Amino acid sequence: MPTTQTAERGGFRASGKTGGTPGSYSDKTGLPCDNHVTESMLSADQVITDMMPDHTESIRKYYADTEKKHFTGHDQAGSTFQEVGSLRELLQLGFEQRGGLGGDDRDELIALGAEPDGFLDGKRYIKIGTPGLLGITNTAGMNADDLVTVKRTKTGVPCTIVADVGEQPAVDFGVAIIAEDTMGVKGEGVGGDLLITAFPGLPTKPVVNSKDAELVGKVDALEGQKITVTQMRELLGGDVWANTRVLPTGTVPLEVAAAYARTGPWYTPTSPPVHAERLTEPLTWTTGNGDAMTGEPGDWLLTDGETRWTVKPEIFASSYSPTGDGRHVKTAGAHAAVVEKPFTIQTLEGMGAANVGDYVVCGENGDAFVLTRTNFLKRCAAAA
């Protein structure tokens, strides 16, 4: 029978089988033990590649959605890493810090304050030192009439609860959850370890148990709606750990406004064709909120018969198509979020006020701007 060995690694103790029969798998790495092959003999890239299969579109999308939520800024509600930019970078850092990706740090995480019922059975929890922003809050500290949003923050999982906050606290570590691939995700008979997810801070109990089909259905039916904390407690049977979203305040840079817009749904353009001409000198125009904006030589001046605005040439090229009669029609969709508290955006054309009820819009090019509710509803429709 295989023997069990305990080794010191980077300040923690990892226990795993050494030896085994050819084709068996180590409970540390999930990679074949084939006589005496151990994690220390494999490169970080080999271990991580084995943990993160990419042979199907659904797997690639799942990992991409995880990175969108936790690595690429505040595009979604929840916690975000501040220095590592991808799951692979996080696991690489963990490998370097620990000498591998074996072990299970749940006891240490519980000692740091994690609730025991926040851990999933049959999973390993790997603590990795790296800074992040903690995007969760316990709704027990919220008022009964406070509003929260029912939102799906990641494809393939039930909707969760999102609370708006002014800021998110900093943390200095993250957690990667790893499990043995008993479902054949990598392919029939492959087995080995599989990265489930990763996030900054301590693990918490999911808002909705994905195995409770009835509750999942009730929560998912409210997707996109705002409900009071009282209604949330009645629905879920008590308080939960909600994801948090930072509401912009004061004057914010373009990237913050863009990230806020991306927390909203995707919309498709419905505006009629516009006349377009290239500017040869600076031009000042006024937004629906009365803000003065400036177009520069080389920008495009667009008019729809009622209003006019300018667009940078690279954005115009990727967002508008000619109609054949000298006009252009917008073809590119965009994310948009309703403004709940007023703030000001440093847009590409000038300072724009975002008032309550306005929409902050951001396309795939990363540009962000403000439309009044009236103008937005004229130009955009929710994607089917």
Secondary structure, DSSP 8 states (H G I E B T S, - for coil): --EEEEEEETTEEEEEEE---TT-B-TTT-SB-TTT--GGGS-HHHHHHHHS--SSHHHHHHHHHHHHHHTSSTTSSS-EESS--SHHHHHHHHHHHHTSS-S--HHHHHHTT--GGGS-TTEEEEEEEEEEE--EEEGGGS-TT-EEEEE--STTS--EEEEEES---EEEEEEEEEEE--S-TT-TTT--EEEEEEEES-----SS-TT-HHHHHHHHTTTT-EEEHHHHHHHHTS--EEEEEE---EEE-HHHHHHHHTTS-EEEE----EEEEE-SS-EEEE-TT--EEEE-TTSEEEE-SS-EEEE-HHHHHHHEEE-SSSEEEE---EEEEE-SS-EEEE-SSSEEEE-TT-EEEEETT--EEEE-HHHHHHHEEE--
